[in-house]
């Protein structure tokens, strides 16, 4: 068993999914990284809720360091505006149900996301934001920068 396959299987104990899905994705990503090893490679994973985006990302992030490829992961959910900013949006647009909760267009801190990606692309030390969905009685808030 290859080191990459072993590492993926250690994280996700589902041989069929590792062999049929995760390993081909991992091989594709590694090929893309190798074609331009001097630049940071960004992989965006999209899909509906519960489709396995986070599980795939976590599996790749756990496996790649075992073969010498460093990774960092974060979710677009980690880029939600702060709780106070979300409350201000809800008050500004009281008749728009999309601004009453997080998750829809306009409830993400796009500037923060751009700064994080630019910093990572430059190879600079980068603080990765985290959003705590359980904060504020389930309304959520960005975790303190110290976290």
N, C-alpha and C positions, 0 to 999 in steps of 0.2 A: 504494500500500500504506500503510495507516495506521501511525502510529508504534508503536502497541502491537503490531500484527501483525508489523511489521518486527523489533521487539525480541524478540518470542517466537521468530520464525524464526531470528534470529541465534544464539539459545541452543540451539534444537532444529531441526536442518535436515531437517524432515519436514513438508512443506507440508500434507499431508492431516491429520496429527495436530494441527498448529497450527490449521488452519481448522475442523476438525470437533470438536475437543475443547478445546484450550487456550484459544483465543480466546473461545468461549462461556463457559468457566469464568471467565476473566479479566473479561469483560464483566459477568457476574453478581456477582463480587466487587466490582468498581468500583461497581456500582449499590448494593450493600449498604453500602459505605463512604460513598457520597454521601447515603444516607438518614439517616445520623447521623454527620456529619463531625466532631462534637465529641468523639467517643469512639474509643478504640482498637477496631479490628476484629480479631477472632481467627478464623482459618480453620483448622479441623482437617481433615486429609486422612487417611482410613483406607482400608485395603485389604490384601490378602495380600502376602507377600514377593514382590518382583519385579514388582509391578503398576504401578509408575511414580509412587509417591507422592513420592519425593525428587526425581525429575526434574521433575514438575509444580511442586513447591514452589520448586525452584531456578530454573526458567524464569520463574515469576511474580515471584520476588524479583529476578531480573536485569532483567526488562522494566519493572516498575512504576516504578522510579526515573526511567526515561527519559520518563515522562509525569507526573512530579512526585509520585508516591506512594511514600513511604518504607516499607521493609519490614525485618523481622527474621525469621529462620527458625531453628527448632531442632526436633529430633526427640524423641519420647517416649523414644527410646533414650538421649538425652543426660541423662535423669533417673534412670538406674540408680543404685542405691546404690553406694557405693565398694567397691573390691575387698575391703577388710578387713570391711566390713559384710556383703558377700555371703558371705564365708568364715564369719562368725559365724552367719548364717542357716543355712548348710549344716550347721554343727555342731549348732545348736539343733534342727534338724529332719532328722536323718540318714536317717530312713526315708521322707522325702518327696522324690521325685525332682524335683519342681517347684522346690524351694529349692536344689538342687545346682548350678544354672546360672542365669544372668541371663535375663530376658525374660518370666517369668511374673508374675502378680499377686503382689505382696509384694516384688518385687525392684526397685521404683522408689521414689525418694525423693519421696513425694507432697508433703511439706512444702516441699521445694525448688521443685517445680513450681508450687505455689500462690504462693510468694514471687515467683518470676519473673513469673508472669502478673499478680499484683497490682501489681508494680512497673511493668511495661509498661503496664498499664491506667491507672496514675497519671501516665504520661508521665515517669517518673523515669529517670535513668541506670541501666541494668540490665546486670549481668554475665550473659551467657548461658552456661550450663554446656555442656560438651562431654565426651562419653564416648569414650575411646580403646579400641576393641575389640581392638586389637593389643597393648595393654599386658599385663604379667604373663603372658607366654607365651601370649597369646590368651585368657586368662581375662577381660581387660579391667579398666579402672579409669577413674574420672573424671579428666579432665585437670586439671592444677594450675590454680587460679583465675587465675594470671598469664597463662594461655593463653586 
